[in-house]
Amino acid sequence: MHQQTNENIGKIIKKGSYWGISLKLLFESLRFGLSIILARILSPKDFGIYTIGLFLIFYANSMTNTGFNNALVQRKTINDQHINAAFVIDICISIFFTLLCLSFANKISLFFNSPESTNIILALSSIFLLTSFYNTPMTILKRNLFFKELYILGFLENLINVVGGVLLALMGFGVWSLVYAKIFSIFIIIIFLIRESKWRPKIEFSFIAFREIFNFGLWEFLRAQLNYLVNYSDYLFIGRFLNPSYLGYYEKAFNISLTPINNINMQIGSVLFASISRIQNEKKQIRQLIKKTIIIFSLLTFPMLFGLYFISPYLINSLYGKKWVPMIISLKILSLSGIFKSVNHTLSTFNIAIGQNKKQTIRNFISYILLLISLPFSIHYGINGVAVSIFFYSFICMILTYHLSAFFIALYWKDLIICTTPGLIISSFMNVNLYWIGKIYFYEYTIINTIILAFLGIIIYILAFFLFDFKICKEFKSELISDIKIIYKKVKLKPSGAKL
């Protein structure tokens, strides 16, 4: 019985991962080009002002995603009472913080020395209420392992947001193009989420159901608040002590550095969480699964992060324009910190899925305190100093998260080093070759050189991946080749004119 379940879990993870990565890569390809257009139309100050409003967007996510939504996914059995109880808590907190935001919008903008952001904050406060109606149907789809539908809707939401932002910017809406596009994209996707999940909002509260999801939900809620503080403390310090332009530089560098992690780790992570929650007592199987996941993540994310480190001067100078050059060093530092973030995200997903969210939250809190201590000193060195603080924070957070995994799943340092070695070696080999090729033939920061070096990096990495003989990668290679053959046969056998 367990064997059949485990096989199904493996298939669900693989299928969900393929859908998530494929759609995310497709979107990022579109977003990359459109974001360059936005960066050329709007100024760093526009992005800085919008980032002040982003504090509200992501705080809305952390506050309205009270943790009880993840409790619904993690819990083995639930009913309508559990779902409705979580929704009522979400909507009550949303109303409270909407009113709070409307009352203090002016003071928030003055805190950041940016009076022009007051109206932006007022408009974005609507995100609080919208997110409540967003989270519940998404949770239902996630719990039922409908990852294909979730990823398609996520792709559509991002596409509406980015394309809408570009169109409005071209029409001269300035920073408001980012605001309107964000609100509209969330509103449209809520309609689709409710339709796909077949959930209808219902104000019904059961104290018994609430108590059953309270313990896990409470620690998830605290962890969400902590994640928000971690993700935006650097923004807060830059916005308060520097100026909106520097915040615009840093925000752009930070988001670019997160692209590989968002494309791979975040997409597969939600699949893993929901799937592992079904086998949370099978520690031996989980240990094997986490090792396999780390190998795959290192082989997929490390080359993207290493490549981003190398190509960042070409990328910024040729595509984004000279006005964005001050962000290059920060982008390099944040790209390297992504290596630790990638491993940490993988390990923490497993820790939480097996019910260790309390201990994971405590470790995150310790890491955050250290970050908070370092930021007042690093801000004196501008956005590059803040990037260095994030680098060391990411490393410490990974160490503490690993310690928890080692205790409960018996994952040793030797395992972690062995699993990440192939990705590190092949990525380093790629960068060394790109460095010498770029130094000799492509030393000018032009668009053509940027594109050529990017393609050369992909080719070098793929060749090295198949030429370097790492025993630990053999299973992944064979599965990858097998899946490619299956996809090729399916496409080949499709009748001409049939829909793919």
Buried (B, 14 or more C-beta within 10 A) or exposed (E): EEEEEBEEBBEBBBBBBBBBBEBBEEBBEBBBEBBBBBBBBBBBBBBBBBBBBBBBBBBBBBBBBBBBBBBBBBBEEBEEBBBBBBBBBBBBBBEEBBEEBEEEBBEBBEBBEBEEBBBBBBBBBBBBBBBBBBBBBBBBBBBEBBBBBBBBBBBBBBBBBBBBBBEBBEEEBBBBBBBBBBBBBBBBBBEBBBEBBEBEEEEEBBEEBBEBBBEBBBBBBBBBBBBBBBBBBBBBBBBEBBBBBBBBBBBBBBBBBBBBBEBBBBBBBBBBBBBBBBBBEBEEBBBEBBBBBBBBBBBBBBBBBBBBBBBBBBBBBBBBEEBBBBBBBBBBBBBBBBBBBBBBBBBBBBBBBBBBBBBBBBBBBEBBEBBBEBBEEBBEEBBBBBBBBBBBBBBBBBBBBBEBBBEBBEBEEEBBEBBBBBBBBBBBBBBEBBEEBBEEEBEEBEEEBBEBBBEBBBEBBEEBBEEEEBEEBEEBBEEBEEEEEEEEEEEEEEEEEEEE
